[in-house]
């Protein structure tokens, strides 16, 4: 049976090391040197590399929402309101959360595996020996890329989701295209749009920083890399849900 004291101490050490990594990253952000080429490379890896899975997820989520809400709204004779329901759901909640979960599964695990492999093969120790700061070289570019690219991916997911819902609404539910798009516009308020744009910044930061932290703390050879990859996916996915709740609560208090 696991020792409770040991578990609490381990958790506190992990939190302390995570905060220390964030502090080192913040210092690297405002002091030279700055590895611009690595930042651009991570923009491509995280942004372009995740585009396919985000497009598929957004499209099918919008189509399922339209199907479910279409038949539900039929009971109240309000099939024309499908666009309003889909746009509000995608922009405020499903777009940011599903994009975050997809990026956590693909990017968070990839970062943990990559940095973990570099740790166990002592490549990061070699970087330090050569006078290169691994946080500045490896962690900062990934966090910047996640912070910028996850909001862009979320906007794309929401857009293709509404297009997917439009296809189902017009061809399956037999609602006029103009009625659907008018309903989409009517269902969105400026506060909803701001919420859908602000939340992914926090989600992207949490996903990538956790992946970097887990990767940089990897020990134990190839088995340790496997554990680190699993831990990164689990921790990032839970963080997406928790951060989504906290940021939603904060934004509702500030904007509504």
C-alpha positions in Angstrom: 0.0 0.0 0.0 1.5 3.4 -1.0 2.8 5.6 1.8 0.7 8.7 2.0 3.5 10.9 3.3 5.8 9.7 0.5 3.1 10.5 -2.0 2.5 14.0 -0.7 6.3 14.7 -0.6 6.7 13.5 -4.1 3.8 15.7 -5.3 5.2 18.8 -3.5 8.7 18.2 -5.1 7.1 17.9 -8.5 5.2 21.2 -8.0 8.4 22.9 -6.8 10.3 21.7 -9.8 7.5 22.7 -12.2 7.5 26.2 -10.7 11.3 26.4 -10.9 11.1 25.4 -14.6 8.6 28.2 -15.2 10.8 30.7 -13.5 13.8 29.7 -15.6 11.7 29.9 -18.7 10.5 33.4 -17.8 14.1 34.5 -17.3 15.1 33.0 -20.6 12.3 34.9 -22.3 13.6 38.3 -21.3 17.3 37.7 -21.5 19.6 36.8 -24.5 20.4 34.7 -26.4 17.1 33.9 -28.1 17.0 30.8 -30.4 14.6 32.2 -33.0 15.1 29.3 -35.5 14.0 26.8 -32.8 10.9 28.8 -32.1 9.9 28.8 -35.8 10.6 25.0 -36.0 8.3 24.4 -33.0 5.6 26.6 -34.5 5.6 24.2 -37.5 5.8 21.0 -35.3 3.0 22.0 -32.9 0.8 24.1 -35.3 1.1 22.5 -38.8 1.7 19.1 -37.4 -1.6 19.1 -35.4 -3.7 20.6 -38.1 -5.0 17.3 -39.6 -6.2 15.9 -36.3 -7.8 19.3 -35.3 -9.6 19.5 -38.7 -11.0 16.0 -38.4 -12.0 16.5 -34.7 -13.7 19.9 -35.4 -15.6 18.7 -38.4 -17.0 15.5 -36.9 -17.8 17.3 -33.6 -19.9 19.9 -35.5 -21.6 17.2 -37.6 -22.6 15.2 -34.5 -23.8 18.3 -32.6 -26.0 19.2 -35.6 -27.5 15.7 -35.7 -28.1 15.5 -32.0 -29.5 19.0 -31.6 -31.5 18.8 -34.7 -33.6 15.8 -33.6 -33.8 17.3 -30.0 -35.0 20.7 -31.2 -37.6 18.9 -33.4 -39.5 18.1 -30.3 -40.0 21.8 -29.7 -40.5 22.7 -33.4 -37.3 24.7 -33.3 -35.1 23.0 -35.8 -34.1 26.4 -37.2 -32.2 27.1 -33.9 -29.6 24.4 -34.6 -27.0 26.9 -35.8 -27.4 29.0 -32.6 -26.8 25.9 -30.4 -23.9 24.6 -32.4 -22.1 28.0 -32.5 -22.4 28.6 -28.8 -21.3 25.1 -27.9 -18.3 25.0 -30.3 -17.0 28.5 -29.6 -17.4 28.6 -25.8 -16.6 25.1 -24.8 -16.1 22.2 -27.2 -13.7 23.9 -29.6 -11.1 24.9 -26.9 -11.4 21.7 -24.8 -11.4 19.2 -27.7 -8.5 21.0 -29.4 -6.6 21.1 -26.1 -7.2 17.3 -25.6 -6.0 16.5 -29.1 -2.9 18.7 -28.7 -2.2 17.1 -25.3 -2.4 13.6 -26.8 -0.2 14.4 -29.8 2.1 17.2 -28.7 2.3 16.7 -24.9 3.4 13.0 -25.3 5.8 13.9 -28.1 7.5 16.6 -26.1 7.8 14.3 -23.0 9.2 11.4 -25.2 11.7 13.7 -27.0 13.0 15.5 -24.0 12.9 12.3 -21.9 15.1 10.5 -24.5 17.5 13.4 -24.5 17.7 13.2 -20.7 18.4 9.4 -20.4 20.9 9.5 -23.3 22.6 12.5 -21.5 22.2 14.8 -24.5 20.9 17.5 -22.2 23.9 17.1 -19.9 26.1 17.5 -23.0 24.3 20.7 -23.9 25.1 22.0 -20.4 28.7 20.9 -20.7 28.9 22.9 -24.0 27.6 26.0 -22.3 24.0 25.9 -23.7 21.1 26.4 -21.4 18.6 23.5 -22.2 15.7 25.6 -20.8 16.5 28.4 -23.2 17.2 26.0 -26.1 14.5 23.3 -25.7 11.8 24.5 -23.3 11.2 28.1 -24.2 10.6 27.6 -27.9 8.1 24.8 -27.2 6.1 26.8 -24.7 6.0 29.9 -26.9 4.8 27.7 -29.8 2.1 26.1 -27.7 1.0 29.4 -26.3 0.5 30.9 -29.8 -0.5 27.9 -31.9 -3.2 26.3 -29.7 -5.5 29.4 -30.0 -5.1 29.4 -33.8 -5.9 25.7 -33.9 -8.9 26.3 -31.7 -10.3 29.0 -34.1 -9.8 26.6 -37.0 -11.5 23.8 -35.1 -14.5 26.0 -34.4 -14.7 27.2 -38.0 -14.7 23.7 -39.5 -17.1 22.5 -36.8 -19.7 25.1 -37.9 -19.1 24.2 -41.5 -19.6 20.5 -40.7 -22.8 21.3 -38.8 -23.9 23.4 -41.8 -23.6 20.4 -44.1 -25.7 18.2 -41.8 -28.2 21.0 -41.2 -28.8 21.6 -44.9 -28.6 18.1 -46.3 -29.9 16.0 -43.4 -32.2 18.3 -41.5 -33.5 20.2 -44.5 -33.0 23.7 -43.0 -32.2 26.5 -45.4 -28.6 27.6 -45.5 -29.4 31.3 -44.9 -31.5 30.3 -41.8 -28.6 28.3 -40.4 -26.0 31.0 -40.8 -28.4 33.7 -39.4 -28.9 31.4 -36.4 -25.1 31.0 -36.0 -24.6 34.8 -35.9 -27.6 35.4 -33.6 -26.4 32.8 -31.2 -22.9 34.3 -30.6 -22.3 37.2 -28.2 -19.0 39.1 -28.0 -18.4 37.7 -24.6 -18.7 34.1 -26.0 -16.1 35.0 -28.7 -13.7 36.4 -26.2 -14.1 33.3 -24.0 -13.3 31.0 -26.9 -10.2 33.0 -27.8 -8.8 33.6 -24.3 -9.1 30.0 -22.9 -6.8 28.3 -25.5 -3.9 30.6 -24.4 -4.0 29.1 -20.9 -4.6 25.5 -22.3 -1.7 25.7 -24.7 0.7 27.0 -22.0 -0.4 24.3 -19.5 -0.1 21.4 -22.1 3.3 22.3 -23.3 4.8 23.3 -20.0 3.7 20.1 -18.4 5.1 18.0 -21.3 8.5 19.9 -20.9 8.5 19.4 -17.1 7.8 15.7 -17.3 10.4 15.2 -20.1 13.1 17.1 -18.2 12.4 15.0 -15.1 12.7 11.6 -16.9 14.9 9.0 -15.3 15.4 5.2 -15.8 16.3 4.6 -19.4 13.8 3.5 -22.0 11.3 2.3 -19.4 11.4 5.8 -17.8 10.7 7.4 -21.2 7.6 5.2 -21.5 6.4 6.2 -18.1 7.1 9.9 -18.8 5.1 9.8 -22.0 2.1 8.2 -20.3 2.4 10.7 -17.3 2.5 13.6 -19.7 -0.7 12.7 -21.5 -2.6 12.0 -18.3 -1.4 15.1 -16.6 -1.9 17.3 -19.6 -5.4 16.0 -20.2 -6.5 16.5 -16.6 -4.9 20.0 -16.7 -7.0 20.9 -19.8 -10.2 20.1 -17.9 -9.1 21.8 -14.7 -7.8 24.9 -16.4 -10.9 25.1 -18.6 -13.1 25.1 -15.5 -11.0 27.7 -13.6 -10.6 30.1 -16.6 -14.3 29.7 -17.4 -15.3 30.6 -13.9 -13.0 33.6 -13.9 -14.2 34.9 -17.3 -17.9 34.5 -16.3 -17.2 36.6 -13.2 -15.4 39.2 -15.2 -17.5 39.5 -18.4 -21.1 38.3 -17.7 
